[in-house]
C-alpha cells in the first residue's frame, strides 16, 4: 500500500473517531440538560443542535 493511500485511510479513521466522540459528547449534553434543567428531550435537542431521531439513533451506541 502506498504512503498516500495509508495516509488517506488514517485520515478517514481519524475523522470517523472524531465524529463518534463529538456525537457521544452531544448525547451527554442532551442527557444532562434533560436531567438538570427539567426540559423536554425536544427542547434539549434543539439547544444542542441535534435532531431527536439522531439522539435516539446514537444514544444507543
N, C-alpha and C positions, 0 to 999 in steps of 0.2 A: 504494500500500500504506500502511495506516495505521501510525502510530508504534507502537501496541501490537502489531500483527502483526509488524513488523520486530523489535521487542524480543524477542518470543517466539521468532522464528526464530533470532535471535542467541543467545539463552539455550540453545536446543536444540543449536546448533552448538558452543557452549562446553562443554556437558555431554558431548557426544559426544567432543570433543577431550580432555577431562579423563579420560573413561573409557578412551580409547585409550592415553593416556600412563600411566595407572595400570596397565593391563594390560601394557604394554611393560616397565615397571619391575618388576612382579611376575615376569614371564618371566625378566628379567635376574637377579633374586634367586634364582630356582629354578636357573638355569644355574650361577650362582656356587656355590650350596650343593652341587650335584652334583659340581662340579669340585674345590672346595677342601676339602670335608668328606668326600668319598668316600661319600656316601649315595645311596641309590636315588632315582630320579625320583619314585616314590610317596611316599617319606619327605619329600623336599624340597617336593613339592606340598602335603602335609599341613601342614607347618610354615608354608608361605606362604598357606595357606587358599585353595587353588585346586584344582580337580579336574584329574586327568591329561588328561581329554578337553578341558577348556578350555585347558590348557597346550598340547596338540598343535594345537588349533584356532588359537590366537593366536600360537604361536611361529613359524608360517609367515609371518605378516604382516610 
